[in-house]
Amino acid sequence: MSITLDQVTKQYQGNPVVNDVSLAVAEGEFFVLLGPSGSGKSTLLRAIAGLTAADHGRITLFGRDVTQVSAREREVGFVFQNYALFRHMTVGENIEFALRVRRVKPAERARRRKELLDLIGLPGMDDRLPTQLSGGQQQRVAVARALAHKPKVLLLDEPFGALDAKIREELRRTIRSVQRELGITTILVTHDQEEAFALGDRLGVMNLGRLLETGRPTELYTRPATRFVATFLGAANLLLRREARSGSDLAPARAEGETDGPLQDRRDQEVVAMLRPEEAELAPDRDALLTAFLGYGHVEELQFTGALERLRIRMGTEGAARSGDSETSAMPPVWIDVSRTQPEQRAFPLASGQRVAVGTRRIHVLPTPLSSFTVCAESRDSAARLMENPWLVDLTIRMQTRLSAQVEPLVADAGASPVVAPAGVAVVTAGPDCPARVRRLLARGVTPVLCLPEDAAPPSRVIVHFAGQVARRSTLAVTASLLRHVPAEAVFLGILPGDSSERTRTAGLRQLLDVRSEAQAGHGLDVRTELRLGERIEELLRELEAQPGQMLILGLPEPGSLPDSFEALLTQSPGWPVLLA
């Protein structure tokens, strides 16, 4: 690999701007780092270039550890968004600058300058000043200057941001052509998905300082693993759906709101499904659909954009069909974004307010165990207080999911009659009654369960521990799903008895490394690992009490049970959020 990052972290004022990023870029690959403003992508690029020092981790270029090496000695070419050309120098002098600093002979500088000007399509412009060039020409000169000293790696920090659409497209072609001709390993930072798709051999999507996913453009677009990637790489409809154990048909999740009293027991799994606008079909009625029926709706918005027509459909329960006892209509109420081509528009013209049947050509189910959040409380007042928790509200918004409440007077009574298993993650108030609530939910097969103090603040550090190998897989999945939406540091914490032998300690360290490898391979998540010696609960309490702003993700030793010794983790005051997997 030409570029290797191992748990690279950069903090500003104690906040991780780049959070444990690990990445490998192959030699000659054009890798695009994609993400919104503030996601950490430019900071990561500057760390690779040596313009910003990493606080943690290692950076390797072509097998050489350059973490502590100066920018000049890293053999990297860097192109800035604002060109950064020397205004008092000619085009030729700008291109030769890096060569002059390296004391290259004039004849060699002139030969290299002419070669690069021909390569970027600006021959004969040696004597012009930057002010005499267009924005696109200036950026081409900036690329030539970055390539003058023959770097092994080319880094581009949003080089097309200040250019108009036509020039951007021309410059993209130029840079891609130059990269292929030279075979130079390149990383481009952008927030523009069209640029990413046009240029990248592979993409990496960042958010909140974490590298969420990497893969080929078609893979990330059609089969994303996370909500953020699904919605960032193009338009996407995220649907909460019920996947019945008896079959693979998707049925609607309960509507948002409160539920009073015991309801019919449900053990179906709630999943998050992605429907791309172009994968939806519209027809006058169900029988006219050529694809799987989703439900009926009404056209609320209709926009003509040239090649495509964009519509927003408000779905409802009207005309819902049933398969046995399982509904197959869309969750009410929900809006579906649809895009149609010109031939589709001509075949079935639509107007605002018109009733339509909606079908799906393809639905992709995201592999996330955190679908939605349901506050479980014994009264409306306690449910309302917990639903107003700022961190829970913010987390729900970031995850683009539903927050609902299930009010059940007997929720805290472990001996009461069964209640409905809430959808998604069950949220209960931490405190003295929390263990009883948790046991009751676990007995109904409900996981994960979030124990949340009413005044809980956003965590700055997340501790992850599973109390048995049986919980390892589920704990890793829950951890990956949560950390994609939480800008916090995280650590896998292994705990062994204080009198463990040296052999046992070595095995424990190996197990932690295996956990890290499994998280990387299975979830694209890199988290630090630490080993403690002592009694499990005491060590966890000591770690949680060491500083404010902590959260615990805890894998239970046996599914469906909460050991008495774990109660201390849920009843502390003031406490901390605990997510039981």
N, C-alpha and C positions, 0 to 999 in steps of 0.2 A: 504494500500500500504506500502511496506517496504522501498522504496526510492521515495522521492518526491522532485523535483526541481521546484522552482518558480522564473522565470525570472532571472536566475543566469547569471551574467555578469562578465567577467574578462578582464581588459585592460592592455596593455603594451605600454608605451609611447603614451598614448592617443588613441590607436587603439584597438577596441574590438576584442579580440582573441576568446572569448566566448560571444555570443551576445544574451541576453535575452532568454536563453534556459529554457523551462519548460518541465518536463517529470515525468511520474509516472511509477514505476516498481513494479510489483506485488510480493508478498512473494513467494519465491521458484522459481521465473522465471529466465531463462538464457537469458539475454538481451545483444545483440551485438551492439556496437556503431561503425559504419562504416564510413569511409571517407578518403580522400587523406591526404598526409602529409601537415601539416599546417592548417588543417580544424578546430582545436580546441578540438578534441576528447580527447587527452591525458591530456590537461589542465583541461577539465571538469572532468575527472576521478580523477585527483589529488585534485581538489576542493572538490569532494565528500569524498575523504579520509582525507581531512584536511591538505594535504601537500602544498596546495596553497590556499591562502585566496581569497574569492570572493569579488569583489568590489561592487556588488549589488545583491539582491535577497536572497532567503532563501533555505536551504537544510534541509530536514527532513528525519530521519531514524526511521522507526517503530513508527511514531507519535511524535518523539522527535526532536525538533529544535536543530540542531548541528552546525548551521552556525558559531557560535563563540566558539565552543568546540574544544579542541585540538585533534590532530590525534590519540593519544594514548587512549583517552576516547571515541572514536566513535565506538569501537567494530567492526573495519573493518580490513580485511586481504588484503594485497596488494602484488601483484606479478609483479616484474619489467621485462622489456625485457632482461636486461643483467644479470639475475639471482640474482645479489647482495648478493651472499653467502659470509660468512666470510671465507677467504681462510685458516686462521690459525686454524679454528675449524673443528672438524669432522662432518660427516653428522648428527650424533645424537646430538651433541652440537648445531649445527645450528637449528635443529628442536626445541630443548628445549629452545632456547634463549628467546623467548617471555614469556615462562612460568617461566624461572628463574628470569626475570625482575619483574614478578608479584608475586615472592616469593612462587611459588607452591612447595610443598614438593617433594623431590627426587623420592619417590616411585610413586607418581602420574605422575611426569614428564616421568619416564621410561615407565609407562603403556601407556601414551598418545603417546610417541615416537614409541613404538612397533606397536600400533594400526594404526598410520599414515603410517609407512613404509609398513605394510601389505596392506593398502588401495591404496598406489601409486605403488605397485608392486616391492618394493625394500627391501624385508625382509632380515635381517642379514647384512645390509651394514652400521650399526651404526658407526663403527670405521674408515671408509674410509674418506679420505680428498676429497674436491671438485675436486682437480686436478686429482684424480684417477677415476673420473666419466666422462661419455660422456656428450655432451651438453644436450641431452634429459633427461638423469638421473639427471643432475644438476637442470634442470627446474622442474622436479618432486619434488626434495627436496625443491625447493623454494616454490612450492605449498603447500607441507606438513608444512613448517615453517609458512606460512600464515594462515594455518588452525589450528595450534597447540593450540591457546588460545580460540578456538571455537567462531570465530567472527560470527556476524549475517549477514555480507555482505562480499563477496569475489570480489575483483577488480583485473582484469588482464590486464596489459598494454602491448599489443603485445608480449605475452610470447613465440610465436613460430618464431619470426622474424629471429633468428640466426641459425635456424635448417634446415637440408635438408628435402626434400619432404617426404621421408618415415618416418623419426622420427617425423615430424610434424603431420602426420596422426595418428601415434601411440599415441602421447601425447594428441591429440585432443580427442581420444577415452577415454583415462585415465581420463582426466579432466571432460569430460561429464559424465562418469560413477560415478566419485566421487561426482560431483554436484548433480546428481540424488539421489545417496544413502544418502547424507547428507541433501538434500532438502534446500540447502543454496542459498539465492538470490545472483546472480552473474551478473556482468557486464564485458564484454570482449571488449577491444578496438582493432581494427584491420583495415587494409586497404585492406585485402584479402577477396574478395567476396566468395570464396570457403569455407574458414573458417566460415564466417558469416552464409552461408546456412547450413553448416554441424552442427553447434552448437546452433544457436539461436532459441529460442521460438519466439522471436520478434526481429526485427532489427530497428535501428534508423540511418539514414544517415545524416551526417553533411557536410557542406561546407561553407567556409568563416565565420566560427564562429556560424552559425545558424543550428539548427536542422530542416532539411527540411521535412522529412517524417518519420513516424514510422508505423510498421505493421508486419504482418507475412511474412516470406520470399516469399511465393508463391504470396501473394497479391502485394507486392512491385515489384516483377519481372514481373508479367503479367499485372498489372494495376497501374503503377506509375502515380503520379500526376504532376511530374516535369521533365524537360529535363535532369537535372543533375542525378537524380535517375535512369531514364531510361537508360542513357548511362554508368553510373558507375556500375550498377548491371548487367554486361554482355554487349555484343555487341548489338547495336540497330541502326537502320536506322531511322533518323528523317526526315520526309517529310512535306513540306508546301503544304497543299492541300486546294482546294476550295470546300466548302460545300454549295451546292445550296439550296435556300429557297424552291424550288419546290420539293425537295426530299432529300434523305440521301446519294445519290451517291457522291463520292469524285472525284473532277476534279482537274487538275493541276493549281497551282498558276502561275503567270506570271514569266518569266525568269528574272534573275538578270540583271540589266542594267538601262538605261535611256529610258524614253518615252517622245516624243515630241508631243505637241499639244493635243487637246481634243480627247479622245477615247470614245468608247462605254461605257455607264454607267453600273456599276456593283454593285449590292448590296449583292452579295453572301458573306458568312462569310469565312474568311481564318482561317484554323485550323492547329495545329501541330499534325501529326500522327506518331505513333511509329510502326515500323515493325521489329520484331526480325528476325535475319538471318535464324533461323530454321523454321520460319513461311512462308518463300518464297518458291515457287515451280517453277522449270524450266522445259520447254518442247520445242520440236522443233517448234511448232506453237501454236496459240491460241486455236485451236480446240482440241489439245491434253491435254490441262490443265484440271485438276479436280477441280480447285479453281477459285476465282474471278480474272479476267484478269487485270493486272496492266499496261503492256506495253511491247515493244520489246527492246532488248539491245544486247550488245556484251560482251563476256567474256574478261576482261582486265587482270585479275590476277587469278591464280589458284594455290592453295597450298594443298599438301597432308599432313595431320597431324596425320595419323593413323586411329582412329575411324571416323574422320570427314574429309571432303574435304571443304576447304574454298575458296570462289570465290568472285571476285569483278566484278560487272556487270555495264557497262556504259549504262544508259538508254538514249532513244531518242524519237523523235516523230514518227519514222517509224512505220507504221502499226497501228497508234492510231485509236481506234474505237470511235464512238460517240453514245450518247444516246440523241436523240433530238438535242439540241444545246450544250450539255454539254460533253466536252471531258472526257475520262476516262483513259488516259494514264498517265505515270509518268511525273513530271515536268522536262523539258529539260533545261540544262543538269543536270543529277544527277547520283550518283553512289550508287548502292545497294550492300551491303554485304550479301552473302548467304552462309549457311552451309548445307551440304548434308551428309547423312549417307552412309555407304558402299552399302546397297541395292539400294539406289537411284543412286549412281555412276554407278553401274553395269547396271541398267535399261536404263540409258541415259548418256553414256560417253561424256565428253566435252573436248574441246581443246581451247587454247588461240585464241581469235579473232572470235570464233564461234558465230553466231547469235542465240538468244534464246528468247522465250516468257516467261515472268515472271508473275506468279500468286501469290496471297496472301491468305493464310489460315486464317489469323487473323490480323487485324489492330486495334490498340488501339489509340483513340484520346485523347490527353492530355487536361485536363481542364484548359487551360491557355488562357487568353484574349490577351496576348502579343505574337503574332505569328512572325512577322517580322517588319522591319522598312523601311519606304519609305520617303525619303527627298522630300518635296514639295517646289519648288522654281520657281521664274519667269525667271531665266536665268541659263545657264549651270555653269557660274562662281560662283554664289551664292550657287548653289547646291553642287558644288565641294568643296567649302570651308566648308560647314556644314558636308559633308560626311567625311572630314578629321579630324573632331573633335576627339581628342584622346579618350575621355570618351565614345563617341558614338561607336567608332570602338571597344574599349575594351568590352563594353557591348554586342555588336553584337557577338563578339567572345565567350564570356562567355555563351551566350544564344544559341550558335551554330545555328545561324539563318542567314537570308539574310538582307543585307543593299542595297537598290536600290534608284534610284532617278526618280522623275516624274517632268519634266520641262514643265511648263505651264505659258506662259507670263501673263495670266490674273488671276493667282492664288491669287493675292492680291486685286483684284477688286471684291467686294461683289456683284456688280450688273451685272457681266458678265455672259455669257452663262454657263451652267453646264459643269463641267469637270468630268473625270472619278474618282470614289471613289478609292483612293489608297489602296493597300493591307496592312494589318497589322496596325501598329502604324504610323500615319502621323507625320513627324518631320518638324517643321518650325522654322525659325530664330526668336528669341525673339527681341523685340525692338518696335519702334513706329508703324510699319505696322503689327505687330503680331496679334492684335485683329481682323483686317479685314480678315487676312488669316484664323484665327481660326473660325470665323463666317461662312466663305464660306465653310470650310470643315464640320463643324457641320451641316450646311444646307443640305449637301449631305449625312448625316447620318454617317459621319466618326467619330469614337471614338475607342481608345483613341487618343489624340493629344498631342505631346510633343513639348513644346516651349523651345528651347535650344539656349542660347547665344553661339556665335561662339567660344568664348574662355572659355567655361564652363569647370571646373575641376571636377574630381570625387567627389561626395558629401560625407561628413563625417557624416551628419545628415539628416534624411528625416522626414519632417513634413507632417502628413496626416490629411486632414480635408474634410468632406463632408458638403455641404451647404444645404442639405435637405435630408429627409429620403428616397426619391425616388432614390438618388444616393448612398445610403449606400451599397447595395449589390455589385454593379459594382465597387465601390471604394475599397472595401475589396479585391475583386478578383484581381484587377490591382495592389494593394499594395503588396499582397502576391507574385504575379508573379515577380514583380520588385525586392523586397527585397531578393529573393533567389539568386540574382546575383549581389548584391551591398553590400560590406562590410561596412555598415554604421549603426549607431544607428537610431532608428525610434521611433516616438511618435504620438499617436492619439491625436489630439488637439480639444477639444470641446470649443465652444465660446458662451457665453450667454450675453445678454444686461447687462450693468453695474448696472441698477436699478432692476435686477431680485430679486424676493422674495426668502426667505430661502427655501420655498417649491420648487420653480422652480430650484434652485441650486441643491437641493437634487435629484430632478428628472434628472437633467443633469448629475450628477455623476453616477446615476444608469444606465443611457443610455450609458455612456462611458464603464461601466463594462459589459453591455450587448454586446457592440461592441467588446470588448476584448474576451468575451466568444464565440461570433460568429466567430471571426477570428481564435480562437483556434480550435473550433469544425469543421468549414467548410474548413479551409485552413492549419491547423497545424502551424499557425503563432501566436507568442506571441509578443505583442508590448505594450510599456508603454502608460499610458493615463494621460493627464493633462487637467485641466479646466481653462479657462480664462474668465474674465468679461470685456466687452467693445464692441466697434463697430467691426464687423467681419473683414473688410479689414484692419483697423488700427492695430488690434491685429496680424493679419497674417504678415503684413509688419514689425511690431515691432519684431516679432519672427524671421523672415527671415533676418533682418538686425542686429540681436544681435551678430552674429558671422559669419565668412566666411565658405564656404563649405556646404551651406544648399541647400536643394531641397524641392519642394512642390508637393504633390499629392493632387489634388483638385477635389472633386466630385461636379459637377454643380447642381444648384437647380432644373433646368428643362432640360430634354434631348434635345439636338439640339439647345441650346441657350446659349449665353454668356452675362450676365448682364453688363451694362455699368460700374458699380462700380468695376467690377473685372479687368478692363483694367489695373489698376495701378500695378497689380501683374505680368503683362506680359511685361511691357514697361520700367521697371527700368534699369538704366545703372550705374555701372555694375549690371547685373541681376543674376538670378539663374534659373536652370531648373524647369519648371512647367509641370507636367503631368496631363492633364485634362481627367477625367473619366466620 
